[in-house]
């Protein structure tokens, strides 16, 4: 299992619009093969900061099962207009 962590800075004042767009576009990611779970969180101290947490079977599942599909373009089209800057995305392995 691989955890994708995306730190998303939203333009201040547009947080509710971003959250609504995420709710509508979430299914574009959720149907991806190799996806185990998806969760969006919002900062309490910094409400314009969101963290997207997605568990994938592998980095390849993320890349081939989602990023290289037309669903990725639709996803970015839906939520991208609210970004204050490009998201910072990294993948993590569990420490055992």
Phi and psi in degrees as a GROMACS rama.xvg file:
@    title "Ramachandran Plot"
@    xaxis  label "Phi"
@    yaxis  label "Psi"
@TYPE xy
-124.124  136.922  UNK-2
-103.289  122.351  UNK-3
-92.7914  128.549  UNK-4
-120.142  118.744  UNK-5
-116.734  117.017  UNK-6
-91.2546  122.149  UNK-7
-121.164  121.562  UNK-8
-98.8421  120.528  UNK-9
-101.378  145.044  UNK-10
-56.5108  122.892  UNK-11
-52.9702  137.865  UNK-12
92.8517  -9.70613  UNK-13
-113.867  15.7662  UNK-14
-60.8736  -44.4492  UNK-15
-65.3019  -38.9028  UNK-16
-64.6627  -41.9555  UNK-17
-62.2477  -46.7879  UNK-18
-60.4962  -40.2095  UNK-19
-65.5967  -42.0101  UNK-20
-64.1069  -40.7855  UNK-21
-59.7928  -47.1763  UNK-22
-58.3231  -39.0486  UNK-23
-73.6498  -35.5525  UNK-24
-91.5473  -11.4143  UNK-25
-50.7024  -39.7087  UNK-26
-62.2121  -26.8956  UNK-27
-60.6527  -32.7243  UNK-28
-87.6353  -43.0981  UNK-29
-58.7567  -26.1912  UNK-30
-86.5821  0.830463  UNK-31
-68.6694  135.71  UNK-32
-64.1936  139.63  UNK-33
88.6423  -2.78813  UNK-34
-83.5113  132.315  UNK-35
-102.831  -40.8283  UNK-36
-159.788  157.372  UNK-37
-142.692  136.491  UNK-38
-151.507  132.234  UNK-39
-108.26  135.545  UNK-40
-123.715  154.871  UNK-41
-123.66  137.869  UNK-42
-63.6489  141.778  UNK-43
-86.4219  -50.4489  UNK-44
-71.7589  -32.189  UNK-45
-126.951  85.426  UNK-46
-61.7002  -17.7625  UNK-47
-86.2191  2.66763  UNK-48
-105.342  123.697  UNK-49
-120.074  150.767  UNK-50
-129.011  122.095  UNK-51
-97.8053  127.43  UNK-52
-118.58  118.972  UNK-53
-129.569  128.599  UNK-54
-95.5458  126.804  UNK-55
-119.265  158.138  UNK-56
-63.0161  -34.9476  UNK-57
-164.119  167.973  UNK-58
-62.5538  -37.0533  UNK-59
-62.5774  -36.8573  UNK-60
-62.0123  -40.8634  UNK-61
-64.282  -48.8569  UNK-62
-67.7606  -54.2782  UNK-63
-80.7583  -34.0614  UNK-64
-83.9464  -12.9791  UNK-65
-138.106  -58.8161  UNK-66
-60.94  -31.1339  UNK-67
-93.6911  16.4585  UNK-68
-110.456  166.407  UNK-69
-68.997  -18.8947  UNK-70
-63.8673  -32.9593  UNK-71
-63.161  -44.1117  UNK-72
-61.0509  -40.563  UNK-73
-67.2598  -38.7846  UNK-74
-60.0056  -50.8524  UNK-75
-66.1194  -34.0943  UNK-76
-64.0532  -35.7508  UNK-77
-75.8263  -43.1528  UNK-78
-104.733  -20.638  UNK-79
-57.7125  -37.0914  UNK-80
-60.6294  -14.5991  UNK-81
-95.3104  -6.99822  UNK-82
-69.3886  132.533  UNK-83
-79.9137  -27.072  UNK-84
-158.057  165.663  UNK-85
-60.0028  141.366  UNK-86
-64.0228  151.705  UNK-87
-100.814  118.84  UNK-88
-120.857  131.595  UNK-89
-139.707  159.07  UNK-90
-113.193  144.995  UNK-91
-132.462  143.819  UNK-92
-100.08  150.055  UNK-93
-75.8778  139.077  UNK-94
-89.7593  125.149  UNK-95
